[in-house]
Amino acid sequence: MAKPLDQEYDQMTKTASPPSKKVRNCLLAFLIGGAICCLGQLFSTLYENLGLNEDEVKAAIPITLIILTAILTGLGLFGNLAKYGGAGTAVPITGFANSVVSPAMEFQTEGRILGTGAKMFTLAGPVITYGCSLAAIYGFIYYFFIR
């Protein structure tokens, strides 16, 4: 049974915390995430019209999105976009680029090695490590058992 202090605390947090606007947040995430994907498609069409072959286009799109995200993060604009777009800005490539650039900027005052270098991959490091490890395991299984 809940103690009176627990009930008081629950009531206090309910009054202090505004209700989340779930429908609005989902709609903004959908719109902003969709806009990022449309931007990727725009670059795809642009690169195809410039004469790049299919493999070059597939490489150029993520590179372009990573560079744009890094620049917007550096200018402090991607954070504002993420504030409204939430999960929509976590489209893997843009969210990944932001997770590398943000800590690098935040800890640059601590020096290039112990600041930028050490902290740059605090968020993205586990993704890289586990992603590469799982890709290697999958490749091993595929090569020896499925192929």
C-alpha positions, 0 to 999 in steps of 0.5 A: 500500500502506498504511503501518504508521502508517496501519494503526495509526491505523485500528486506533486509530480503530476502538477509540476509536469505538463502533460506531453503532447504525444500526437503533436510530437509524433506528427512533428517527428513524422514530418521532420523525419520525412523531410530528411528522407525527402532531402536524401531523395532530392540529392539522389535525383541530383546526383543521378542527373549529374551522371553518377552511377548507382554505386556512386549515388549510394555513397554520395547521399549518406556522405552529403547528409553526414556533412550537412548534419555536422555543419548544422550541429556545429552552427547549433541549428541541428539541436533546434531541429531535434528539439521539435523533430525528436525521433524524426531527426534520429534517422540513423545517418543524421542522428549518428553524425550528430552524436559524433559532432556534439560531444566533440564540440562540447569537450574541445576545451579539454584538448584534442586528445583528452577532450575531442578525441576521447569524447567524440565517440562516447555516444557513437562508439558503442554503435560502431563497436557492436555494429561492426562486431555483429556484422562480422558475426553475420558475415561469418555465419553467412560465409560458412553456413548459409552460402 
